[in-house]
């Protein structure tokens, strides 16, 4: 089982109905500008057309690519990566403030795709008109992601095998098989990229953001980061505090946590979110066909799949691993709860389509069996970032301990650390300290967030020293732009630099 992403939404919940899966890195923006130069924008309406079938009414789409040093410690080496951007501008824009750079998390999520989805406005859960009337919306794929010199080192066959594998292998023989697959994947990435592996770290990407800020012509950065994007933004604030205009960090990662502590936090967060799902099931049985015993239905489905997985129409089987991936996928949004309940109910009658659809959405797997580079980049970034990966023996010990503490999610989250245990590259950990000299930064937390637990919110705000907590008492991963209360608070900050009222808590609905 590969490590979980902490992405805001890899196929965003705000995508218009009928949107395709995130695009392959085809049709990437043209030749990159030289480092330090202004971006050279060219029309690229083909990107929203490929993603959604059309562009948003009243919006223009332009793309550019910026060359950045592969290693910011040696900026004059001549070796570069190309970082791709899309600029979305409203035809009704007036009193322009500047650009709003967006990162959806992951690591590995495409900011270009996310910016396109967000451009469709409030009707589809996108950005408010007040924001698109004041800012150019600039989505970017960080180095190694999507259209930006993408890392691709995991075969589709190995990707399938990793998701299908037992998420909690109890016998030593099965554990060893899963471990061997993770080692094979890590070794393959090392053989392909070698000395480049540490260059995909968060600190390197944060330094890229300052090059993007220069390229779009902004003297100060306005930034909206979701999930892992909060870590990227926090790192930027530490490196370039006086270049910050406004940062919204939604779905906080706590940089002070160790790699093991971060994985356990996620286990706790998903277990809590699953508990919230089971309560919803019991309270709304008309929407939840497994309401009599939601937890039992899910655990029974996974247990039965270990010996007799339900066949799926494309030749795969709904193994315990695939069911677990579908379960994870469904908890990222409250709307996914209905899909999960239906999918588990259908599994009991021999129909695997619902759970496999959920899993494939999370994994960014196409019907043809191919994958985006989400998880390749996810491993490259996460493993470059940590020099604290546990040993195989420690993973095995934590698997047993966390299974008792977090019955469904603990053991799989422990197993998810194995790729970085085997990762061959040098490490380049991100900083974890004050953003001395930065203006107020808004850190948004969701009380029911599974992937970036709410507790991280205050911890990140305190670490930065200039952070201010804004709370959404809702479910799912990340908050903006979910409700009018959150929207009003965030928009007031982004547009007028008005910091939300201290301690403001926005109701779920």
HUNORKA-V850728 format. One record per backbone hydrogen bond with DSSP energy under -1.0 kcal/mol. CO is the residue of the C=O (numbers start at 1). NH is the residue of the N-H. Records with the same first field share a line. If there is no record, write none. Layout:
# HUNORKA-V850728
CO=NH, NH
This chain:
# HUNORKA-V850728
12=15
16=19
24=26
33=67
34=37
42=63
44=47
45=49
46=50
47=51
48=52, 53
51=20
56=59
58=91
60=89
61=44
62=87
63=42
64=85
65=33
66=83
68=81
71=74
74=77
79=70
81=68
83=66
84=141
85=64
86=139
87=62
88=137
89=60
90=93
98=136
100=138
101=224
102=140
103=226
104=8
105=109
106=6
110=114
111=115
112=116
113=117
114=118
115=119
117=120
118=121, 127
121=124, 126
122=125
128=132
129=133
131=134, 135
133=94
134=97
136=100
137=88
138=102
139=86
142=145
144=151
145=148
148=144
155=159
156=160
157=161
158=162
159=163
160=164
161=165
171=175
172=176
173=177
174=178
175=179
176=180
177=181
178=182
179=183
180=184
181=185
182=186
183=187
184=188
185=189
186=190
187=191
188=192
189=193
190=194
193=196
194=197
196=199
197=200
198=201
201=205
202=206
203=207
204=208
205=209
207=211
208=212
209=213
210=214
211=215
212=216
213=218
215=39
221=245, 246
222=101
223=248
224=103
225=250
226=229
227=230
228=232
229=233
230=234
231=235
232=236
233=237
234=238
235=239
236=240
240=243
241=244
243=221
246=223
247=442
248=225
249=444
250=227
254=257
258=262
259=263
260=264
261=265
262=266
263=267
264=268
265=269
266=270
267=271
268=272
269=273
270=274
271=275
272=276
273=277
274=278
275=279
276=280
277=281
278=282
279=283
280=284
284=287
288=291
290=293
293=297
294=298
295=299
296=300
297=301
298=302
299=303
300=304
301=305
304=307, 308
310=318
312=315
316=312
317=319
319=323
320=324
321=325
322=326
323=327
324=328
325=329
326=330
327=331
329=332
332=477
333=336
334=337
336=340
337=341
338=342
339=343
340=344
341=345
342=346
343=347
344=348
346=349, 351
347=350
352=356
353=357
354=358
355=359
356=360
357=361
358=362
359=363
360=364, 365
364=372
366=369
370=366
373=377
374=378
375=379
376=380
377=381
378=382
379=383
380=384
381=385
384=428
391=395
392=396
393=397
394=398
395=399
396=400
397=401
398=402
399=403
401=405
402=406
406=410
409=413
410=414
411=415
412=416
414=417
415=418
417=421
418=422
435=438
441=468
442=249
443=470
444=251
445=472
446=449
453=456
454=457
455=459
456=460
457=461
458=462
459=463
460=464
461=465, 467
464=435
466=441
468=443
470=445
471=506
472=447, 474
474=448
479=482
483=487
484=488
485=489
486=490
487=491
488=492
489=493
490=494
491=495
492=496, 498
493=497
501=504
504=471
506=473
